Each structure stands twice: as C-alpha cells, then as structure tokens.
Amino acid sequence: MASSRAINPSSSRNPVFVVTGPSGAGKGTLISLLLPRFPVLRAAVSATTRDQRDGEEEGVDYWFLSDEEFSRRVAQDGFLEWVWYVGNRYGTLVSEIERIRDEGGAPLLELETKGAVEVGKKVPGAVTIFVTAPVDELERRLRERATESSGVIGERIELARRQLEQADEFDYEVRNDDRDRAAERLAEIVERELDRAATMSGR
C-alpha cells in the first residue's frame, strides 16, 4: 500500500533505483556486486515484521519491527510503500529515502513487486528494474536456501510464477541466468540512468 506522504524536495537530481523480482532471482547478489562500482548508490534499508534470521543485522539487512510498531508508523505516514508478503509486512521508510537524497546519493531499493510498482508510480524519476530467472532455477535456489518450511517455499514458488508475468510493468528486465553477465547488464542500466539524470540537471 502506498503512503499519502510525499518525499520532501531535495537538491539531488539522482534517480531512485528500484530492483525487484521473484524470490530466488538473485536480486541481493546482483546488488552486492553493483554497489562497489557506483559510490553514489546507497542501499535503502527496508523495514519488516518478519523474524530476524541468523546472520542478519538490525539496520543493515532490515529494520525489524513488531506488528504494533509497524502499524504505528503506517498510521503516521512513515512509509513510502508497504506490502504484505507471505504473512509478513515489508515497507520502505520515507526517512530512509529522504536521508540518502539529502546527502546527494541515489537511493537503491530492493522491493517486492507490488511495492516496486507503487514506488514507480509515486516517485518522479524512479527507475524500476525487474530481475528474472528460469522457473526451474528459481525453485532450485529457493529449496537450497531452505530457511523456511516446505509449505512456505511452495508458496514462494507459486508466487514467483505469478510475478514473472509482471515483468513488462517495469522499465528494464535483467535475466539472471549468468551472474556476471546479469551484473554487467544491471551496471549498464544504472550508468545510463545516472548519466541521463546528470544531463537533465545541467540544463
């Protein structure tokens, strides 16, 4: 769901990059390869009500909120967008985007597809990128991850099939059947859009 609160104006003309796609597509891996190449990119940390997994850090991987705290922030228009996903809520804090843009950075969001669509509609200049992979590869990656029950993994696989049908709703599509090639394609997109934003700001 989208928040009614608008992002405050900023001197930064850098676009907001939104990377989305089904679970198992390798979004996080590609982003980890992308960030060192573009110092201006700053990963926005999302908030979630799901349980913290082993190895995850508060404020680094997610902001882990209770249901009550999440609801309080929703009521205060503290989210740019938020969605339900496999029984938990995920959202992008408005304050995260404002902080990054105020510092002159280009926010990079990793979102579920519904949230990515909302941001693409709401944020002027947002660049939405859909990362995809073959369904059999998605299923293999999800089963290898094995951090959830087989029932939840089955839900994620079925959801992934539906999400793949949404690829044409986004500005770009990156097929991640080869990690290095996909990372290079993603870098090309970011470089093109940053150059475009710089050209526009110079007018």
CORUR-V266274 format. One record per residue. N is the residue number from 1. RES is the residue in one small letter. PHI is phi as a letter, one per 20 degrees, with the letter a starting at -180 (* if undefined). D_FIRST is the distance of its C-alpha to the first C-alpha in whole Angstrom. Layout:
N/RES/PHI/D_FIRST  N/RES/PHI/D_FIRST
This chain:
1/m/*/0  2/a/e/4  3/s/e/7  4/s/e/10  5/r/e/12  6/a/e/14  7/i/f/16  8/n/f/19  9/p/g/22  10/s/c/24  11/s/f/27  12/s/f/26  13/r/d/26  14/n/f/24  15/p/f/22  16/v/e/18  17/f/e/19  18/v/c/16  19/v/d/18  20/t/c/16  21/g/q/18  22/p/f/18  23/s/g/20  24/g/n/23  25/a/f/23  26/g/n/25  27/k/g/22  28/g/f/23  29/t/f/27  30/l/f/26  31/i/f/24  32/s/f/27  33/l/e/30  34/l/f/28  35/l/g/28  36/p/f/31  37/r/e/32  38/f/c/30  39/p/g/30  40/v/f/28  41/l/f/25  42/r/c/23  43/a/f/21  44/a/e/18  45/v/e/18  46/s/e/14  47/a/d/14  48/t/b/14  49/t/e/15  50/r/f/17  51/d/f/21  52/q/f/23  53/r/e/25  54/d/g/29  55/g/n/29  56/e/e/26  57/e/d/26  58/e/f/24  59/g/n/22  60/v/d/23  61/d/e/22  62/y/b/19  63/w/e/18  64/f/e/19  65/l/d/17  66/s/f/18  67/d/g/16  68/e/f/17  69/e/f/17  70/f/f/13  71/s/f/12  72/r/f/15  73/r/f/13  74/v/f/10  75/a/f/12  76/q/e/14  77/d/l/11  78/g/e/12  79/f/d/9  80/l/f/9  81/e/b/5  82/w/b/5  83/v/b/6  84/w/e/9  85/y/b/12  86/v/l/15  87/g/n/15  88/n/c/13  89/r/d/10  90/y/c/10  91/g/b/9  92/t/d/11  93/l/f/13  94/v/g/13  95/s/f/17  96/e/f/17  97/i/f/17  98/e/f/19  99/r/f/22  100/i/f/22  101/r/f/22  102/d/f/25  103/e/e/27  104/g/n/27  105/g/e/25  106/a/d/23  107/p/f/20  108/l/c/19  109/l/d/16  110/e/d/16  111/l/c/13  112/e/f/12  113/t/f/12  114/k/f/8  115/g/f/7  116/a/f/11  117/v/f/10  118/e/g/7  119/v/f/10  120/g/g/13  121/k/e/12  122/k/e/11  123/v/d/14  124/p/g/18  125/g/n/20  126/a/f/17  127/v/d/19  128/t/d/17  129/i/c/19  130/f/d/19  131/v/e/22  132/t/c/23  133/a/b/26  134/p/g/28  135/v/g/27  136/d/f/30  137/e/f/30  138/l/g/26  139/e/f/28  140/r/f/31  141/r/f/28  142/l/f/26  143/r/f/29  144/e/f/31  145/r/f/28  146/a/l/29  147/t/e/27  148/e/c/25  149/s/f/27  150/s/f/28  151/g/f/26  152/v/f/23  153/i/f/24  154/g/f/25  155/e/f/21  156/r/f/20  157/i/f/23  158/e/f/22  159/l/f/18  160/a/g/20  161/r/f/22  162/r/f/19  163/q/f/17  164/l/f/20  165/e/f/20  166/q/e/17  167/a/g/20  168/d/f/21  169/e/e/17  170/f/d/18  171/d/f/20  172/y/c/23  173/e/c/23  174/v/c/25  175/r/e/27  176/n/d/28  177/d/d/31  178/d/b/33  179/r/g/32  180/d/f/34  181/r/f/34  182/a/f/30  183/a/f/30  184/e/f/32  185/r/f/30  186/l/f/27  187/a/f/29  188/e/f/31  189/i/f/27  190/v/f/26  191/e/f/30  192/r/f/30  193/e/f/27  194/l/f/28  195/d/f/31  196/r/f/30  197/a/f/28  198/a/f/31  199/t/f/33  200/m/f/31  201/s/f/31  202/g/e/35  203/r/f/35
